[in-house]
């Protein structure tokens, strides 16, 4: 199901208060975990350290909320309905 979305380990990250479609950076999927019916992604990008928990970030057009920020990148969760 997610293979089409994450066919390559790189994807576009967009972060704006108002969506403009401007690409800020490209991120790389480092890790994917299945947690119950959700998927949790660790994303590494040049802006990962600047992100805040509960911030909404567009990942290939899908807005996902940052749940954790660490040295390796930031974590987001895609719930069952998003998938």
Wavefront OBJ file of the C-alpha trace (Angstrom):
o trace
v 0.000 0.000 0.000
v 2.747 2.515 0.902
v 5.187 1.260 -1.688
v 3.708 3.582 -4.323
v 4.051 6.620 -2.081
v 7.548 5.795 -0.847
v 8.883 3.967 -3.889
v 12.155 5.845 -3.484
v 13.562 6.762 -0.070
v 13.344 10.471 -0.930
v 10.287 12.701 -0.922
v 9.346 16.359 -0.743
v 8.790 18.214 2.539
v 6.839 21.440 2.622
v 6.503 23.585 5.715
v 4.593 26.843 5.713
v 2.018 28.558 7.896
v -0.061 29.006 4.758
v 0.324 26.331 2.113
v 1.983 27.828 -0.952
v 3.290 24.699 -2.630
v 6.876 25.900 -2.278
v 9.265 23.009 -1.658
v 11.482 23.693 1.341
v 13.660 20.572 1.235
v 13.820 16.890 0.348
v 13.749 14.279 3.095
v 14.724 10.633 3.320
v 12.707 7.857 4.965
v 15.056 6.297 7.530
v 12.677 3.927 9.304
v 9.088 2.700 9.036
v 7.253 1.033 11.937
v 3.791 -0.450 12.116
v 2.018 0.497 15.363
v -1.409 -1.134 15.562
v -3.206 0.078 12.400
v -0.924 3.125 11.976
v 2.445 3.619 10.271
v 5.182 5.647 11.960
v 7.961 7.163 9.855
v 11.379 8.506 10.816
v 12.302 11.182 8.286
v 15.727 12.785 7.942
v 15.960 16.203 6.310
v 17.862 19.458 6.574
v 14.937 21.046 8.464
v 14.201 18.159 10.865
v 15.995 19.843 13.786
v 13.947 23.030 13.260
v 10.586 21.260 13.516
v 8.458 21.258 16.667
v 6.193 18.564 18.093
v 2.560 19.009 16.898
v 3.710 20.984 13.836
v 1.965 19.977 10.608
v 4.278 19.302 7.664
v 3.350 18.275 4.136
v 5.083 15.065 3.048
v 4.470 14.561 -0.689
v 1.212 16.479 -0.309
v 0.031 14.609 2.791
v 0.018 16.758 5.924
v 1.414 14.782 8.846
v 1.961 15.969 12.406
v 5.450 15.838 13.907
v 5.342 13.558 16.960
v 9.027 13.551 17.914
v 12.231 15.338 16.905
v 15.629 13.727 17.446
v 19.208 13.757 16.211
v 18.388 11.368 13.363
v 15.369 13.313 12.092
v 11.692 13.733 12.907
v 8.880 11.222 13.445
v 5.403 11.434 11.931
v 2.441 9.074 12.157
v 0.043 8.194 9.350
v -3.181 6.895 10.867
v -5.267 4.161 9.283
v -7.601 6.649 7.574
v -4.627 8.427 5.957
v -3.280 5.172 4.591
l 1 2 3 4 5 6 7 8 9 10 11 12 13 14 15 16 17 18 19 20 21 22 23 24 25 26 27 28 29 30 31 32 33 34 35 36 37 38 39 40 41 42 43 44 45 46 47 48 49 50 51 52 53 54 55 56 57 58 59 60 61 62 63 64 65 66 67 68 69 70 71 72 73 74 75 76 77 78 79 80 81 82 83
